[in-house]
Amino acid sequence: MSGRAPRPLFPQAVTLRGAALIFEGDGRPALYLCAEDHAGQVRPYRVPEDATVTAVLPHPLPTLDKKKRVFLPAGSRVTFETPAAQTVLSLHAVRVAREVLAALEAYGEARESWQAARAP
């Protein structure tokens, strides 16, 4: 990439609210996320297959409390990057962090299985 800031992968998205592995009509696994924009509206996004995902989270994650929401420290974030675009999304809640990590793990395993099933 050049010295300029890359174009946004998910325009207007600022805060990650959820992530999930979804199988598309042809059986291909896809990673989807929901992100909130500056106006507080939540929108779904499909993560491109060539995207690299990097998370900056405390380790270990704080323990969940069933009665209240548990927050992450400031600076917790997830970066989605392709060769041409990048978006960094803030991550505020432990529940969402665990959901993202689980979706990423499931997506990696599903993608490997899907590719192996199509190998000659």
C-alpha positions, 0 to 999 in steps of 0.5 A, spaced: 500 500 500 502 507 498 503 512 504 496 514 504 490 511 508 487 505 505 480 506 503 475 503 508 473 496 507 466 497 511 464 504 510 461 508 516 462 502 520 465 504 527 464 499 532 463 491 532 456 488 534 457 481 532 460 476 528 457 469 525 459 464 520 454 463 515 453 458 509 451 461 503 447 457 498 453 453 494 455 451 501 461 456 501 462 458 508 462 466 509 464 470 515 459 476 516 459 481 521 454 487 524 457 493 525 454 500 528 455 506 524 456 513 527 449 514 527 448 508 531 445 504 526 447 497 525 448 494 519 451 487 516 457 486 512 460 480 508 467 479 510 471 478 503 474 471 503 481 475 502 481 479 508 486 478 514 483 479 521 487 481 526 484 482 533 487 486 539 484 484 545 486 483 553 488 476 554 485 472 558 478 475 556 475 478 562 470 473 565 462 474 563 457 475 568 450 473 567 447 479 570 451 485 567 455 486 561 462 486 561 466 491 558 473 490 554 479 496 556 479 501 551 483 500 545 480 493 544 479 492 536 478 488 530 482 490 524 479 487 517 484 488 511 485 486 504 490 488 499 486 494 497 482 496 503 482 496 511 477 497 517 478 498 524 472 496 528 472 498 536 470 492 540 467 494 547 463 488 550 466 481 552 460 477 549 462 480 542 469 479 543 468 471 544 463 471 539 468 474 534 473 469 536 468 463 535 466 465 529 473 466 526 475 459 529 469 456 526 470 460 519 477 457 518 475 450 520 469 450 515 473 454 509 479 448 510 473 443 510 470 446 504 476 447 500 478 440 501 472 437 499 473 440 492 480 438 491 482 434 485 
